Amino acid sequence: MNSLWLCDDFKDNRFFGLDKDVFCDVCIIGAGIFGLTCGYYLSKLGFKVVVVDKYDVARKTTGHTTAKITSQHGLFYTYLVDTYGEQFAKDYLFANENAIENIKDIIDTEHINCDFEVQSSFVYSTDISDVEKIKMEVDCLNSIGFPANFVTKCGLPFEIAGGVQFKNQAQFNPIKYVNGLCNCIIKNDGNIYTNTTVYDVKNDDDLFSTFTVGGTIKSKYIILASHYPFINFPGMYFFKMYQSSSYVIGVDTKKTLFNGMYITSSVPTYSFRTAFYNGKKILLLGGCDHKTGTPVTFEDSYLNLENYAKQLYPNCEVLFRWDTRDCITLDKIPYIGLFSSTIDNFFVGTGFNKWGMTSSNVAANIVCDMILDKTNKFAYVFDSTRVNPIKNRTEIKNMISESVSSLALKKLKDSSVSFDSICFNSGGVIDVNGQKVGVYKDSSGNIFAVKPICTHLGCLLSWNDADKTWDCPCHGSRFDFMGRNLYDPAFKDLETFNLNF
């Protein structure tokens, strides 16, 4: 099964790979919602824009989101006030509130039909012990000037103990939306090249050269919009964030559905929203998140969601099933601005912490203002070059520990998995003559073998039995069972072997 957003009804496959050298004002690496929003704004201002992507438009994170357009990012604002103060929290909040209005303005101005709906958003709990922290969040929001409500009823098909309501939030179909952005970019004489891998960027004489397999793009400005930066230095984003995986199912409940968007306030995390498919509303149920690279089974992920859906709607039918991944920063604030303080005219937006629909617009406005040499009053909140001490020491400790323990050079001990113990339609890492080999056996017993070392920074990969992929526990790269690269920051495929037993 695939993402609802990427079903054939919504795909846009009109773009082709770069096959020549080109010149432009701004080269945008990544054709997801952030990169295309930058392309939209800049092309309207008269900049010659080139957008390039390894895949088709919005085929990765944007095409696998739940697509909630909201400033409600969990029980987050008490944390922001306690950590950074009221003004900081207020600016974070209203940067995202502005983004909601910006997105609606783009949709209205460009007449983009993308199933945009204004909805209330709720963070809720069924546990009475969570009510106090929910009420604290409401009080915090009211104190910084936002009219949040405490509620005990919210429209879900079960009772809740309490929740925080944000009114005037929204949801949409993200692929229809970015297809509209693409139309505008092309209309404004921009170019979009897909199925084109960028493998290096260099700066020389105030011009950047972006090297791809089909040609070189020369530009004055670079915007790195590739979800997770694949360029390691000098930004070193691989040390400042990790990736989190979660799962979504699209369900025909056979019942009339609620309005609103919902997410639990604590673990286990469940997310609810509705969407349109074939002229009717279906339920999108998400959750089961974990650090990317942690071994996971079908039972832990999709089956968990399906069982929960059947508890609520016994006669429901699962129509779609997909996973997604998000970059999580250690301080929970996105990185937006200069890629590095040592390089001018090179910008980045990353670490959207599961809230990329609004954060992408915040990022596009900040980056575009920087290119225009305009002051953006929210830029300081998201400063990508910030060096403030990270207060989340637990995240740092866990990240360093997992990265170090996963490095290939630290994995020289014998594997606990034998070839015979790997079941059909499953995989694992085995030792073959002292060498690590990743083995997948398909349902017919055919064998696919890879070198299970991530092509990004050399971490040992783990097998994801839910999606039949090789995942990196260090920085979240992903490869299919044949070794083909699926997700950044790695961009090279794995080495493959021909095993004969």
Secondary structure, DSSP 8 states (H G I E B T S, - for coil): ---GGGSTTT---------S-EEEEEEEE--SHHHHHHHHHHHHTT--EEEE-SSSTT-STGGGS--EE-S--SS-HHHHHHHH-HHHHHHHHHHHHHHHHHHHHHHHHHT--S--EEEEEEEEES-GGGHHHHHHHHHHHHHTT---EEES--S-SS--SEEEEEEEEEE--HHHHHHHHHHHHHHTT-EEE-S--EEEEEEETTEEEEEESS-EEEEEEEEE-SSS----TTT-GGGTEEEEEEEEEEEE-SS----SEEEESSSS-EEEEEEEETTEEEEEEEEEEEETTS---TTTTHHHHHHHHHHH-TT-EEEEEEEEEEEEETTS--EEEES-TTSTTEEEEE--TT-HHHHHHHHHHHHHHHHTT---TTGGGGBTT-----S-HHHHHHHHHHHHHHBGGG--S--S--TTTS-TTEEEEEEETTEEEEEEE-TT--EEEE--B-TTT-BB-EEETTTTEEE-TTT--EEETT--EEESS--S---EE----
